[in-house]
Amino acid sequence: MNQFSAQDLSRIIEMAWEDRTPFEAIHHEFGLNETAVIHLMRENMKPSSFKMWRKRVTGRKTKHLQLRSPDVIRAYCSRQYKRF
């Protein structure tokens, strides 16, 4: 996991926390499968934060492309990234 810059590591963690960003997107961008993302999160978060994250993403359909509804067509909420 030392292959990532601090900026990339921060982005991977951010993507893992986002509800609508599937693990497949992280794999496509950074080459990490779900198991590797879990390992990275465990190493870079406090134990309580990691447990909270795992509880949130376990069974979440939006974190896997094959489980998500075809109605979900973007990786972020429409209220996110507002332009002023």
N, C-alpha and C positions, 0 to 999 in steps of 0.2 A: 504494500500500500504506500510505500515511500516514493512511488513513481509519480505521484500527483503533486502539483504545486499547491500552495496554500489557497490560492484562488480557485483552482479546480476542486480541491477538497471541500471548500465552502459551498461551491455550486452543487456538488454531488449530494451533500447533506441537505441543502435547500430543496433539491429535486425530490429526494427521498421523503421529506416532510410534506411536500405538496400533495394534497389528496388526488388531484387529477393527473399527476405525472406518473405514468406507468413505469414499472421496472424495465420494460423493454426500451423505453426512451433513454434511460440511464445506460443500458447496455449498448444501445446504438451510438450514443455520444462518447461514452468513456470506456466501453468494453467490459463493464462489470455486470455479472449476472446477479440475480436476486440474492443468492447466498453470499456473494462477495460484498454486496451492498450492506447486508445485515452485519457481516464481519467488520466492515469499515465503520459502520455506525456504532457498534459495540466498543470498538477501540477509541473512538473520538468523542464519545458522549459520556456524561456522568451516568452511573448505573440507573439512577431513578429516571433520567430523561430517556435512556434507551428502553427501559421497561414501558414507559408511557408511549413511546413511539411504536414499539412492537404491538402493544395492545390496540393502538389506532389502526395500524395497517393490516393486521391479521384478519383475513376474510374480507377485506375491503375490495369490492369489485372493480373500482376505478384504478387500482394499482396494477391490474393485469389486463392487457388488451383483449384477450380472448373471453374474459368474464364481463367486461364492461358493456353497457348498452350501446347499440349503434347510434343512439341519439346524442351521445357524447362525442362531439366532433373537434373539440379543442382541448389543450392540456392545461388551461387555466380558466378561472372564473371570469365572466364578462365584466365584473366589477373590479377586477385586478388590472393593474397597469393602465389606469385612467390617464388620458392625455389632457393636459390643461390648455 
